[in-house]
Amino acid sequence: MLPASAAALALGVSRYLRGLDELSRSIQLQALAVGYGTAMILGMALVGLLLIAPAGTAAGWRHAVWLVPLFIAETARCVALVVFARRYG
């Protein structure tokens, strides 16, 4: 189900971007790059922390902690969107 949901998300974003003019598309793509770049960096850091965690550590928190980088990345994308829009607007 995960690949299907990722494909649906990619399809939706591509349809949305095709409907924008050139400047709006550029701003959205730059903001997406910042957001997903942030998510990748935080995700790699999280994987590193999980790999060095002691073996006796409770596993319950490991599933919920994946949401934190996603929330931070989406916040970074929104902030970048505002910054880029103000730069060009």
C-alpha positions as CSV (number, residue, x, y, z in Angstrom):
1,M,0.0,0.0,0.0
2,L,2.9,2.4,0.6
3,P,4.1,2.5,-3.0
4,A,0.5,3.0,-4.2
5,S,0.0,5.9,-1.8
6,A,3.3,7.4,-2.8
7,A,2.4,7.1,-6.5
8,A,-1.0,8.7,-5.8
9,L,0.7,11.6,-4.0
10,A,3.2,12.1,-6.8
11,L,0.4,12.1,-9.4
12,G,-1.5,14.7,-7.4
13,V,1.5,16.9,-7.0
14,S,2.4,16.7,-10.7
15,R,-1.2,17.6,-11.7
16,Y,-1.2,20.5,-9.3
17,L,2.2,21.8,-10.6
18,R,1.0,21.5,-14.3
19,G,-1.8,23.8,-13.5
20,L,0.4,26.6,-12.2
21,D,2.2,29.3,-14.2
22,E,5.9,29.3,-14.5
23,L,6.7,31.5,-11.5
24,S,4.3,29.7,-9.1
25,R,5.6,26.4,-10.3
26,S,9.2,27.5,-9.6
27,I,8.3,28.7,-6.1
28,Q,6.5,25.5,-5.3
29,L,9.3,23.3,-6.6
30,Q,11.9,25.2,-4.6
31,A,9.8,24.9,-1.4
32,L,9.3,21.2,-2.1
33,A,13.0,20.8,-2.5
34,V,13.7,22.5,0.9
35,G,11.0,20.4,2.6
36,Y,12.0,17.0,1.2
37,G,15.7,17.8,1.7
38,T,15.0,18.6,5.4
39,A,13.0,15.3,5.7
40,M,15.9,13.3,4.2
41,I,18.5,14.9,6.5
42,L,16.3,14.4,9.6
43,G,15.3,10.9,8.5
44,M,19.0,9.9,8.2
45,A,19.7,11.4,11.6
46,L,16.8,9.5,13.1
47,V,17.9,6.2,11.5
48,G,21.4,6.8,13.0
49,L,20.0,7.4,16.4
50,L,17.8,4.3,16.2
51,L,20.8,2.2,15.1
52,I,22.9,3.3,18.0
53,A,20.1,2.9,20.6
54,P,20.8,0.2,23.2
55,A,19.3,-3.2,22.6
56,G,17.1,-3.1,25.7
57,T,15.4,0.2,24.7
58,A,11.6,0.0,24.6
59,A,10.6,-0.2,20.9
60,G,7.2,1.5,21.4
61,W,8.6,5.0,21.0
62,R,10.4,4.1,17.7
63,H,7.2,4.1,15.7
64,A,5.9,7.4,16.9
65,V,9.2,9.2,16.5
66,W,9.0,8.9,12.7
67,L,6.3,11.6,12.7
68,V,8.6,14.3,14.1
69,P,10.9,14.6,11.0
70,L,7.8,14.8,8.8
71,F,6.2,17.6,10.9
72,I,9.5,19.5,10.9
73,A,10.0,19.0,7.1
74,E,6.4,20.2,6.3
75,T,7.0,23.2,8.5
76,A,10.3,23.9,6.7
77,R,8.5,23.6,3.3
78,C,5.8,26.1,4.4
79,V,8.4,28.6,5.7
80,A,10.4,28.2,2.5
81,L,7.2,28.7,0.5
82,V,6.5,32.0,2.3
83,V,10.2,33.1,1.9
84,F,10.3,32.3,-1.9
85,A,6.9,33.9,-2.5
86,R,8.0,37.1,-0.8
87,R,11.2,37.1,-2.7
88,Y,9.5,37.0,-6.1
89,G,6.3,38.8,-5.2
